[in-house]
Amino acid sequence: METVNIHQATTDLSRLLSRVALGEEIIIANQGIPIAKLVPFRTSSNRRSSLGQDRGKFIVPEDFNDPLPTEILAAFEGNEE
């Protein structure tokens, strides 16, 4: 991964973007301190969707929204007995 300074990035932006489009990542730095990273843009059609991957692996219990037991509630509030 190459690091370029801001001046170099503004001067060579088209060339840097061409490299990024091919998959390279480039760091832009200000006085040697990294401030941004140019990375390839990928649309959601190129990514594997993660929604629904765990469907059926976890079942929400019937008592999910019930109030907590008093001893657990006391521990959350710092009133452990």
C-alpha positions as CSV (number, residue, x, y, z in Angstrom):
1,M,0.0,0.0,0.0
2,E,1.6,3.3,-1.1
3,T,1.4,6.5,0.9
4,V,1.3,9.8,-0.9
5,N,1.2,13.4,0.4
6,I,-1.7,15.7,-0.2
7,H,0.1,17.7,-2.9
8,Q,1.0,14.5,-4.8
9,A,-2.6,13.3,-4.4
10,T,-4.1,16.4,-5.9
11,T,-1.5,16.6,-8.7
12,D,-1.9,12.9,-9.7
13,L,-5.5,12.2,-8.7
14,S,-6.5,10.7,-12.0
15,R,-3.5,8.4,-12.0
16,L,-4.1,7.3,-8.4
17,L,-7.8,6.7,-9.1
18,S,-6.9,4.5,-12.0
19,R,-4.7,2.4,-9.7
20,V,-7.5,2.2,-7.1
21,A,-10.0,1.1,-9.7
22,L,-7.7,-1.9,-10.4
23,G,-7.9,-2.9,-6.7
24,E,-5.0,-1.0,-5.1
25,E,-5.4,1.0,-1.9
26,I,-3.6,4.3,-1.4
27,I,-3.0,6.3,1.8
28,I,-3.1,10.1,1.7
29,A,-1.0,11.7,4.4
30,N,-0.5,15.2,5.7
31,Q,3.1,15.8,6.9
32,G,3.6,12.0,7.2
33,I,0.3,11.5,9.2
34,P,-2.2,9.3,7.4
35,I,-5.5,11.2,7.0
36,A,-7.4,9.2,4.3
37,K,-7.4,6.0,2.3
38,L,-8.4,5.6,-1.3
39,V,-10.1,2.2,-1.7
40,P,-12.0,0.7,-4.6
41,F,-15.8,1.3,-4.5
42,R,-17.8,-1.9,-4.6
43,T,-21.5,-1.8,-5.1
44,S,-23.8,-4.0,-3.0
45,S,-24.2,-6.4,-6.0
46,N,-20.5,-7.2,-5.7
47,R,-20.7,-8.0,-2.0
48,R,-22.3,-11.0,-0.5
49,S,-25.3,-9.9,1.5
50,S,-25.1,-10.6,5.2
51,L,-28.7,-10.0,5.9
52,G,-30.5,-13.2,7.0
53,Q,-27.4,-15.4,7.3
54,D,-28.3,-16.4,10.8
55,R,-32.0,-17.0,10.2
56,G,-33.2,-19.9,12.2
57,K,-30.0,-20.1,14.4
58,F,-31.5,-18.0,17.2
59,I,-35.0,-17.9,18.5
60,V,-36.2,-15.0,20.6
61,P,-37.6,-16.3,23.8
62,E,-41.2,-15.5,24.7
63,D,-40.1,-13.6,27.8
64,F,-37.6,-11.4,25.9
65,N,-39.4,-8.2,26.8
66,D,-40.3,-9.1,30.3
67,P,-38.8,-7.0,33.2
68,L,-35.4,-8.2,34.4
69,P,-35.3,-10.1,37.7
70,T,-34.7,-7.8,40.7
71,E,-31.2,-9.2,41.4
72,I,-30.0,-8.6,37.8
73,L,-31.6,-5.2,37.7
74,A,-29.9,-4.3,41.0
75,A,-26.5,-5.4,39.6
76,F,-27.0,-3.1,36.5
77,E,-27.9,-0.2,38.7
78,G,-24.9,-0.8,41.0
79,N,-27.1,-1.8,44.0
80,E,-25.8,-5.3,44.4
81,E,-26.8,-6.8,47.8
